[in-house]
Amino acid sequence: MTQTAPNTARRLQAERLVGPAALREAQALRYRVFSAEFDAKLNGAELGLDMDDYDIHCRHIGVRDMNSGELVATTRLLDHQAAAGLGRYYSEEEFSLHGLAGLQGPVLEIGRTCVDGAYRNGATIAVLWGELAEVLNEGGYRYLMGCASISMQDGGIQAQAIMQRLRERYLCTEHLRAEPRHPLPQLDVPGNVIAEMPPLLKAYMRLGAKICGEPCWDRDFQVADVFILLKRDELCPRYARHFKAAV
């Protein structure tokens, strides 16, 4: 099923990215976004791609501009069965996830989410969320988990300032506690530092997600990764329309 964003200038359509050619489109978009914004060290950079060993085990979804034919957003999804075959979730490379085995119900991990800078708005995210909702429905997943990134290119000031806000409103370790394998360096950040929360992290919080601990320093991507957990039956009603039948 596809969804079209309410934008008269653009025709955005969600799709399942199936097959080698579609996967390379997603990897190319990820490369463009991650290399430009984070100056990330990426496997496949010599090919203009962001690729790793998880890709072939994941399902990939995306958003396409039907006017230009370009893929403008993508994310990948790793469910509990695929993770069991691999022996791990991607997030476990960055975090020790205490309590993961005790989660009651199927789990879906979301990762490598990116949106072309020219399309980074609520309409594009809504289309992507709509397709994610279809996947959640089909699999009957109870939990959505993954990482959201904050740039560390300023040395960590922004990340520390954002974390101060997240701890006050969104920290919850009741279901799962994420212990970072590489904690952020300690910084004394003045209380009056103003830092804008990244769009994806903000979108997760609006949906009702919680953070499950302190962030991990991903040196390859030069970001602080915050582990988030969204319990499906705790979706925020105001934003649940993005997930439609998934609630």
C-alpha positions in Angstrom: 0.0 0.0 0.0 1.3 3.5 -0.8 0.7 6.9 0.7 1.0 10.2 -1.0 2.0 13.3 0.9 -0.3 16.3 0.8 2.1 18.5 -1.2 0.8 19.8 -4.5 4.3 20.6 -5.7 5.6 17.1 -5.1 4.2 13.6 -5.5 5.8 11.5 -2.9 5.1 7.8 -2.8 6.3 5.1 -0.3 7.6 1.8 -1.6 9.3 -1.4 -0.5 12.8 -1.4 -1.9 13.3 -5.0 -3.2 16.2 -6.4 -5.1 19.8 -5.4 -5.7 19.1 -2.3 -7.8 16.7 -0.8 -5.2 19.2 -1.6 -2.4 21.9 0.2 -4.2 19.6 3.2 -4.6 19.1 3.3 -0.8 22.9 2.8 -0.2 23.7 5.7 -2.6 21.2 8.0 -0.8 22.6 7.1 2.5 26.1 7.8 1.3 25.2 11.2 0.0 23.5 12.2 3.2 25.9 10.7 5.7 29.1 11.8 4.0 27.9 15.3 3.4 26.4 16.0 6.8 28.6 13.9 9.1 31.8 13.4 7.0 31.3 9.8 8.0 33.7 7.0 7.3 31.6 4.6 5.2 32.1 1.1 3.9 31.6 1.3 0.1 32.6 5.0 -0.1 34.8 4.3 -3.1 31.6 3.2 -4.9 29.6 6.1 -3.6 27.7 3.8 -1.3 27.0 3.2 2.4 26.9 -0.5 2.8 27.5 -3.1 5.5 26.9 -6.8 6.4 23.4 -6.0 7.8 21.9 -4.8 4.6 21.1 -8.2 3.1 19.4 -9.3 6.2 17.1 -6.2 6.4 14.0 -5.0 4.7 14.3 -1.6 3.2 11.6 0.9 2.6 11.8 4.4 1.0 10.0 7.4 -0.3 10.3 8.4 -4.0 9.6 11.7 -5.7 7.3 10.5 -8.5 8.0 13.7 -10.5 11.8 13.2 -10.7 11.9 9.4 -10.0 14.5 10.0 -7.3 14.6 8.1 -4.0 14.5 10.9 -1.3 14.2 8.9 2.0 15.0 5.5 3.2 15.3 3.3 6.3 16.0 -0.3 6.9 14.3 -2.8 9.3 15.7 -5.8 11.1 13.2 -8.0 12.9 13.8 -10.3 15.8 13.9 -13.4 13.6 16.6 -12.0 11.3 18.5 -10.7 14.3 18.4 -14.2 15.9 19.9 -15.6 12.7 22.7 -13.0 12.8 23.2 -13.4 16.5 22.6 -9.7 17.2 20.8 -6.5 16.4 22.8 -3.7 14.8 22.3 -1.6 17.9 24.2 -4.1 20.0 27.4 -3.0 18.3 27.0 0.2 20.2 25.1 -0.7 23.3 24.7 -3.5 25.8 21.0 -3.9 25.9 20.0 -5.1 29.3 16.5 -6.5 29.4 16.2 -7.1 25.6 15.4 -10.8 26.0 12.6 -10.0 28.4 10.6 -7.8 26.1 7.2 -9.3 25.6 6.3 -9.5 21.9 8.0 -9.2 18.5 10.7 -6.5 18.1 11.5 -4.5 15.0 14.8 -2.5 14.8 14.9 0.6 12.6 18.2 2.0 11.4 20.1 4.0 8.8 17.2 6.4 8.4 18.0 9.3 6.2 16.1 12.0 4.2 17.5 14.1 1.4 18.1 17.6 2.7 15.7 19.2 0.2 12.9 16.9 1.4 13.4 17.1 5.2 10.0 18.0 6.3 6.9 16.6 7.9 5.3 15.5 4.7 8.2 13.2 3.7 8.5 11.8 7.2 4.7 11.1 7.3 5.0 9.1 4.0 7.9 7.1 5.4 6.1 6.6 8.8 3.0 5.4 6.9 4.9 2.6 5.2 6.6 1.7 8.5 3.1 1.4 9.9 2.2 -1.2 7.3 5.3 -3.3 8.2 4.4 -3.0 11.9 0.9 -4.2 11.2 2.0 -7.1 9.0 4.5 -8.4 11.5 2.4 -7.7 14.6 5.5 -6.0 16.2 5.0 -4.7 19.7 8.3 -2.7 20.0 10.2 -0.5 17.6 13.8 0.2 18.6 16.9 1.8 17.1 19.2 4.7 17.2 18.9 8.4 16.5 22.0 10.5 15.9 23.2 13.9 17.1 26.2 15.5 15.4 29.4 15.5 17.4 31.3 17.9 15.0 31.2 20.6 17.6 33.0 18.4 20.1 29.9 17.2 21.8 28.4 20.5 23.1 25.1 20.1 21.2 24.8 16.4 22.1 25.3 17.2 25.8 22.8 20.0 25.7 20.2 17.9 24.0 20.8 15.0 26.4 20.1 17.4 29.3 16.6 17.9 27.9 16.1 14.3 27.0 16.9 13.0 30.5 14.3 15.3 32.0 11.4 14.3 29.8 12.1 11.1 27.9 14.4 8.8 29.9 12.8 5.5 30.8 14.7 2.2 31.6 11.7 0.3 32.8 11.6 -2.1 29.8 15.2 -1.9 28.6 18.5 -0.3 29.7 21.0 0.7 27.0 24.6 0.9 28.2 26.8 2.6 25.7 30.0 0.8 24.7 31.7 4.1 24.0 30.3 6.9 26.3 30.6 10.5 25.3 33.5 12.5 26.7 32.7 14.5 29.7 32.0 18.2 29.1 30.8 21.1 31.2 28.1 22.6 29.2 26.5 25.9 30.4 22.8 25.7 31.1 22.0 28.4 28.7 23.3 26.5 25.6 20.5 26.3 23.0 20.6 23.2 20.8 18.0 22.2 18.2 17.0 18.5 18.4 17.6 16.7 15.1 14.4 16.2 13.1 14.4 12.4 13.3 15.0 12.3 17.1 12.3 14.9 17.5 9.9 12.8 15.4 10.6 9.7 17.6 9.9 11.6 20.8 6.7 13.0 19.4 5.5 9.5 18.6 6.0 8.5 22.2 9.4 6.9 22.1 11.7 6.9 25.2 15.4 7.0 25.4 16.9 4.0 27.4 20.1 5.5 28.7 23.2 7.6 27.8 24.3 8.0 24.2 27.1 6.1 22.4 29.9 7.9 20.6 30.1 6.6 17.0 33.5 7.8 15.9 33.1 6.6 12.3 29.9 8.8 11.8 31.1 11.5 14.2 27.7 11.4 16.0 26.2 10.6 19.4 23.7 7.8 19.0 20.8 7.8 21.3 19.0 4.5 21.8 15.2 4.8 21.5 12.4 2.4 22.3 8.8 2.8 21.2 6.2 0.5 22.7 3.4 0.2 20.1 0.5 0.6 22.5 2.0 3.7 24.0 2.0 5.7 20.7 1.2 9.4 21.3 -2.4 9.8 20.1 -1.7 13.2 18.6 0.9 11.7 16.2 -0.5 8.2 15.9 -2.2 9.2 12.7 1.2 8.8 11.0 0.9 5.2 11.9 -2.8 4.9 11.0 -3.9 1.3 11.4 -0.8 0.4 13.4 -2.4 1.7 16.6 
